[in-house]
Amino acid sequence: MASFFTFFIVTTTLSSIGILLIMLVKKCMKKHISARWHYRLGMLFIVLLSVPLVPSNFFASLNIGHWLNIMRFEREAISSVVATVGERANSVYSAAWLQDYAIPVDRIAPGYLPGYLLMFFIVVWVAGVIASIIIMLHCNRSLRLIKESVKPIDCEVVVSMFLQCKADAGIKGNVLLGSSILVKTPMTVGFFKPLIILPARKIPLNDVRYAMLHELMHCKNKDIPVNSLMCLFHILYWFNPLVYFAFKQMRIDREIACDSSVLEILPKESHISYGETLLNFVKSLSAPSRLTFAAHIGDSKPQIIKRVKNIASYTTESGLLKLKSHCLFFLMALLIFAKIPVISAFASNDDDRFHFQSGNALYADLSYFFEGLDGSFVLYDLETGLYTIHNRDMSVRRVSPNSTYKIFSALIAMESGILDASSTEREWDGTVHPFEAWNQNQTLTSAMHSSASWYFQDFDTLIGIERLSFYLTRLSYGNRNLSGGIADFWMESSLRISPLEQVKLLANFHRSNTMFETEHINALNDALRLSERDGAVLSGKTGTGLVNGNFVNGWFIGYVETDDNMFVFATYIQGEDNAGGSVAAQITLSILESKGIF
């Protein structure tokens, strides 16, 4: 529940920005969008409000959004920062590789909320949902009575007129017609079987015809199902006033769209009569209808005023207006659909977990080494098959791999034939990067040690999303979600992996239990080699999450080779600041030294 709610709140916030954008476009381009397309633009509200209800993994398979890099509000490189070891470093370990180069990322939403505050919000939200359901059921309690009171219309003139109206509206489906003494204005109900209900009183035939045409347009546009979705979202988003305002506008647009559809099939001389019919029904309204699951010709009087103005100024849509309406709608739809995977992935919280099953695991308390930082340490002994794990919960929690992904980027590039294992140098294209160490030709070794992102991003671009997805799926690399964009899905974005999965992957390389050729694994081993001490060789890669100017998380993954064994490790830390890859490396070295491994 906490996982869902965090995801729900963050995606709701980001989706609300999209709703505001649509409303702004509708207002600024009002004269360039026809009445019907104003209503259809409102359908994008429903699309955006659906995002928080769909698991982020669903969007991973869509692979859209990575090629459309407009409105990149989710992250932007703003400055250059080098994470250094600081006070933790000593003369023994102050090697160049302990300096981790990290590109900063801007994040709109917080990464997590305190547990007690999150639980408070969950309780309030659930209480609001329950209250909204009760209120909505109370407001619609009379709908069942109305349906029960409906009687079939036996007037042949009205029935014949209804059949003609269906033909005029282009409706071939089964739409029923009846009357009730409990309704004052015509209305349509029924999710699967639409039923148009007329007031059981004497109404001029002209008014009956116009009312039936209007209600038939509701049936044709599937307004009852859409209205039901709006009611559902009213319940779920009871706390968001923007949803109320957006749907209020959408209901007005819906009625105006139906009016315009009716006026289109009526001769021009009948337009005034249609408007007068609307006003005739308004006279019988004492208050706005509370039947939220119904659509009806009459509603609140302010809404009627807008509709009458539209009827009075109605002109047939020109070809140019239709073209502009189509273009604006599809432009907005393209923008919204392209950003949905990014929104979802960006909001996906860290509680996506790896299901670890192993009876050969020792859980140890190593919190002393972390000095107030939250973190996990996983060590795997290849000879005994024993896992030593600090912080069981965090060891299975999937988080962004950041620069540790570059290990697998290089392997996939070699396996794809893009990188030659025997000659790994690539020419710098002259683009000035924030770190001097990046502004030169790179080999696989130098790129690993300086964490030169452009070297690996070039590989990913050449490989492409589809082939990358294939390789990461074969590897079982975390959540395999590449929807965050080809350039940096691994950098505080959609791709996520747990410390235990990092260890299992590295262990598989040294068991020759992967798809990769031995030559490529050997080339990677050479590039990852960092230090040698007392006959033990240390290899690894750091990774840093620099968010909003703060070092919020850090990785150090790798292995120690001795004469007769190998130990694979992964350290992950997180905090409000001072939690970069360099700190993770220093913690790892301290633990390995305490165990006599390195």
N, C-alpha and C positions, 0 to 999 in steps of 0.2 A: 504493500500500500504506500509506504514511504517512497519507494522507487518510482511508482506510477505518479504520485502526486508531485514530486519534484520535477519530473519530466513534463507533467501537465501544466504546471505553473510557468515554467520557462518557455515552453512552446506557445502557451497562450499569450504571453507577453510579446513574443516575436510575431505571432500571427496577428495580434492587434495592430502592430505597425503596418502590416500589409493591408488590413481593413481600412486604416486611416488613409493609406495611399490611394486605395480604390475610391474612397469617398471624396478625396481631394480631386482626383481625376474627373469624377462624375460632376463635381461642382464647377471646376474650371472649364470643362469641355461640354457643358450642359447643352449648348446649342448645336453641338456637332454629333450628338448621340440621339437616336430616335427613342421614343417612349418605350418600345418593347426591348430595346437593347439596354436601356437604363435598368430595367428589371433583370435582364440576363446578367448584367455586370454584378448585380447583387448576389447571384448564385455563387460567385467567387467568395463571398463571405462564408457561405456554408462549407466550401472547400477548405478554407483556412481554419475554420473552427473544427474541422474534422481531424486536422493534423495531430493535435494533442491526444486523440483517442486511438491513434494507430501506432503500433510499436515501431521504433526507429529502424529495426532490422528489415521491415517490409520495404523501405525505400532503398536499401542497399542494392537490391536486384534491379532497380530501375535505371541506375547509372545515368541520370539526367542531372543537369545543374553543373557538372564539372566543366562544361565547355562554355557556359554563359557566366562570365565573370563581372557582371555589372552589379551594382549595389552590394559591394563586398563589405557590409557592415560587421560581419562576424569576426574578421581578423584583418589586420593591416600591419605591415612592418613599419615601425615608426622611428626606431633608433637602433644603434648598435651597442650591445652590452656584452662584456666578457665575464662569465662567471668564474671567479677564482676561488681557491681553496680557503683563503682567509686564515683565521687563527688555528684552524684544524690542521693545516699542513705543517710538516716538520722537514728537517733537512733530508730525511731518508726518502720521503715520498713526494718532494716538490718537483716532480717531473713535468715536462711540457704537456703531456697528455691529460694531466689533471685540470688543465684549463679547458673549460667546455664552452664552445662558441654557440650562442643561442640567439635566434631571431625572435624578438618580442612579438607577442600576440595580444590584440585587444579582445576582451571578452565582455559582452554587455551584461550577462547575468552572472551571479555568484556561482561558484562551483558546487557549493553545498550549503545547507542550512544546519544550525545546531539542532540536535535531535528533539529537544523539548519544544523549540519554536515550531519545528516541522509538525510535530504531533498536535500542537495547538491549532495550527492552520487546517490540518486534516479534519479535526473534530468540528471546527467552525464550518468548513466547506460541506461536510456530510450533513450537518444539521441544516444548513441552508438548502441543500438538495432535497432533503425530506420535507422541509417546510414548503418549498416551491411545488413539489408534487402534490401535497395536500391542497394548497391554494388552487392549483390548476384543476385538480379533480373537482374541487368545490365549485369553481367557476363553470365547469362543463357538466355539472350534474343534471342540468335541464336538457342536455342534448339527447339523452336516452329517452326522456319523456316526449320530446319533440318527434323523434323517430317512431315511437310507439303510437303517436297521435296522427301520423301521416295516413291519408286516405287517397286512393287512386282518383285521378280526374276522369270523369266520364263524359265531359263535354266534348263532343266530336270536333267542334270548331277549334278548341284549344289543343286537342291532341293532334289534329291535322296541322295546326300552326307549329306545334313543337317539332313534328317530323320535318316540316319545311325549314325550320330554323336549324336543325341538325345538318340538313343538306347544305344550307347557306354557310354554316360554320365549318363544313368539311369534316364532320364527325361521323364515323361509321360504327363506333363501339356502342356497347349497351349502356345507355344513360337513361335512368328512370325519372319519371315525373310524378309528383304528388302535391298535396296541399295539406296545410295544418292550421288550426285555429290558434296555435301557440306562437306563430311567427308573424312579424309585422312587415318584414321585407323579404324578398326572395333570397334564398341561400342554397348553398351546395354542401352536402356532407357525403361521407363514404370514401374510405381509402381505396378499396378495390372495386366497389360497385357504386359509382357516383349517383347521387340522388338529388335532383333539383326540387326544392320545396317552395311552393308559392303560398302566399297568405290566403286563407280560406275566407275571403271577402270579395266583394264585387270590385273588379279592377278593369279599367278600360282596356280593350283588346290590344290597342297600340302599345300601352305600357307593359302588358303581358309579353308581347312579342320582344320588345327591347330588353326586358328583364331576362327572358329565356336566352336571348343571344349573349347577353353579358355572362350569365352563369355557364353557358356552354363553352365560352372562351376559357373560363376557369378549368373546366374539364379538359379541354384541348391542351392547355398549358401545364397540366398535371399539378395544379396549384394546391390541391388538398395534400398530396404526399409531401410537397415542399413545405407547406404550412405545418405539417406534423413534425418535420425535422426542425423547423424554427422553434416549435414548442419544446422539443427535446433540448435544444441548445439553450433556450431560456432557462431551463432547469439546471443544466450543468454549469452555465456561466452566470448564475444569479448575481454574482459579486461584481460583474463587469458591466458598468453602465454603457460602455461603447457598444456592447451587443444589443442592448435595448434600443439604443438610438439607431444603429445600423438596420435592425429589423423593422423598426417603425418606418424608416424611409423605404425599406424594401416592400412593405405592405402597401404604401402609397403608390410606389412604382408599379406594383402588381395590378392595382385597380386601374391606374391610368393606362397601363399596357392593354388591359382587357377593353377599356373604353375605346382606345385607338383601333383595336382589332375589329370592334363592332362598327365604328365609324367608317372603316375602310370598305366594309361590304354594304353599307347603307348609302343611298343616294344623298347628295349634298343637302338637298332641301329637307331631309329628315333629321339632320344633325341637331337642329334646335329642339325638335320634338323629343329626341333622345335625352338631351340635357334637362328638359322639363320633366321627363319621366323620373330621372334621378332625383330632382327636387321634390317631386310628389312623394316619393318613398321616404325622403328625409323628414318630411312633415310628421311622419308616424314614429320617428325615433325620439325617445325620451332620454336615452343615454347610450353611449357606445356599447356595442354588443360584446359580451364576455365569452361567447362561444368560440374559444380559441382554435378548435379543430375544424372550424367551418369557414367557408368563404361566402361572402354575401355582397349584394349590390350596394347596400347602405352601410355606413360606418360613422365615425365621428364627424361632426360638422366641419371642423378645420380641414379634414381630409376632403370632404365634399367640395369645399371652396376651391381647393387646388384642382380637383377633377373638373369642375365646371369651367374654370379658366382654360384648362387644356382643351375641353370640348369646344369652347368659344373660339379658340385660336387654332383649331386643328386644320392642318393642310396635308394633302397626300404626300407621303414620303418621296423625296426625289431620289434618283439613282445615286447622286453624289452623297446624300445623307446616309443612305444605306451602306455605301462603300466605306465612308468614314466610321460608321458605327461598327461594321464588321472588323475593320482594321484596328480600332481602339480596343475592342473586346479581345481579339486574338493576341494583340500585343500584351495586354494586361494578363491574360490567361497564360501566355508563354512565360512571362516574368514570374508569375505566382508558382506555376508548376515547376519551373526550373529551380526555384529557391526552396521548395518544400523539403527535398532531401537534406539540404544544408541546414535548414531550420531544425529539422528533426534530429540530425546527427549532432548538431551543435548543442542541443538541449538534452540529448541522451545522457543520463547521469551515470555515475561510476559504479552503480550497483549491478550492472550487467556482469554475471559471474561465470567462471569456468567451473564445470562440475568435476572436481578432482576425486578420484577413487584410488586409494592405495593404502594397503594395510602396513606398508613398510615406511612409516613416517614418524619422526620424533619431533614433537612440538616443544620448543624451548623458548624461554623468556630472555631475549637479548636486548631489552629496552634500554639497558644501561648505555649501550653504544649509540643510541639514537638521540640522546640528550634533549628530550622534550619534543622531538619531531615524531609525527605519525609515520610509520613505515613498516615494511616487511622485508625479511631476508629469507631466501630459499637456497639451500645447498644440497647438491646431489652427488653422492659417492658412486662413481661408475662401477667400482669393484664390488661393493656390497649391495648396491641398489637402494641404499637408505637415503631418505629425504630428511633434512633438518630444516624445520620451518619456524620462523618467528612471525607471530601475528597471523594466525590461521585465516581470519576473515579477509585481511587485505591481500593475502597471497593468492586468493582466487578472484579478486575483484579486477575487472578489466579497465584499464586506463590507457591514455594515449601513449604510444611507444616513443614518441619524439624521435631523437636521432638514433636510437637503437635499431630502428627499422632499417637503417642504411646497410646493416649487415645483410639483410635479406634482399634488399634492392640490388646490391652488388652480385649476390649469388644468382638471382633471377636474370640479371643482365648477362652474366657469363653463360648461363644455361640457354639463353635465347640467342646467343651468338652475337650480341651487340657489343660485348666487352671480351677482348681476347685475354685469357688468363696469363699468357706469357708476355704480353705487352699492354699494360693497363694505362699508359699515359694518355691523357686527353688535353687538347689545347684550350686554353682560356680564351674566350671570345672578346675580351676587352671590357666587358661590363664591370663597372666598379661596384664591388660588394662592401658591406660594412666592416669586414675584417681583412686586414692586409694579407693574412695567410691564404685567403681565398683568391686573391687577385694575381694568380700565376697558374701555369700549367700544373695539372695534378695527376699523380699516380693513385692507384687504389690505396696504397699505404699512406701517402700524404693526405689524401682526401678523408680517410678514416681518422687520422690523428688530429687534423684540423677541423673535422666535421663539415667539410665544404659541401654545402647543400646543393649548389648548382651541378656538381659532378653527378650526383645521384638523381636529381630531378630530370636531368637530360636523359638518363636511362629510362626512367618511368615514362617520360613523354614518348620516347621511341617505342617502348614496349606496348603502351596503350592500356586503357582500363580493362578491356576484355581479357587480354593475356595475363595481366597482373592478377585479375580476379581468379583466373584459372590456377595460377601458381599458388596464390595464398590459400585457395580452397584445398588444393592438394596437400599443402603444408599444415592445414588446420591452424592458420595464423589468427588467433583471437577471433574477433567477430567478422573479419574479412569485409568490413564495410568501407568501400572506397568512394562513397557518395560525396565526401567533402571536397573533392576536386583533385585532379591529377597532380597538381603542383605540391600540395601539402596536406593530403588526407591523413598523413601520419603525424602532423604537428598540431596538437591540441584540437583535433578535429574528429572525423568519423571513425577512423581505424583505432581499435582498442584491443589490448592484450593484457593478460595477468602475469605476475611474476612466475607462477608455476608453469605457465605455458612457455614463457621465455626459456626456462631451464629445460623443459622437455624437448624443445626444438633444438637447442644447442647440444643436448645429450644425444639426440638422434643423429646429428651430423657425425659424431665421433663413434657411433655404432654402425656407421654406413647404412643407416636406416632411412634414407631420404632418396629423392629422385635425382639428386645432384651428383655430378661426376666427381671422382676423387681429385682430379686435377683442379677443379674449381674450389673444392673445399680446402685443399692445400694452399691455393693462392689466397683464400680468405684468411686462413690461419696466419700466414705471413703478415698480412695487412693488419691483423688484430693484435699481433705480438707487441707487448708493452714493456715488459721488464723481466729480468731473470735474477734470482736470488737463491743462493744455497742449493743449486741444482733444480730449482722449481721455476717454471716459466709461467708468467702471468699474461693472459690475453683478454681483451675485452673492449667494450664500447660504452661511453657515457651518453646520456640524453638529458636534456633540460627543458622544462616547461616554464617559459617566461611570460606571464600573463599580467597585463596592465602594469608592467614595470616591476613585478614581483616574481621572485623565484619560487613558484608554488609547488613544483614537483621535480624530482630528479631520479635518474636511473643509472645503474652501473651493472651490466651483465657481462658474463664471460666465463673463463675457466682457468684452472691452474693445472699444469701438467707436471707430474713428478716422474721419477724413473719407473715406478711400478703402478701408477694410478692416475686418475684424472678426477678433479672436482669441478663441477659446473655450478655457477651461482647466479643469482639475480637479486639485486637490492633496489627497492623502490621506496622513496620518501615523499611526503607532502607536508605542506605547511603554508602559513600566510606569507612567508619570505624565508630566504636563506635555506632553500630546499632544492638546490640545483644538482646537476650530475656530478660536480666536483665533490660536493659534500657526501653524496651517495657513494662515491668511489673511496673517500677517506674512511667512511663507516665500514665499508666492505673490507678494506685493508686491515682495519683494526680487528675485525671479527676473525678474518683468516689468520692473522698473526696469533690471536689468542688461542686458536685451535691447532697451531703448529703446522698449518698448511702452507702459508707463505709469510 
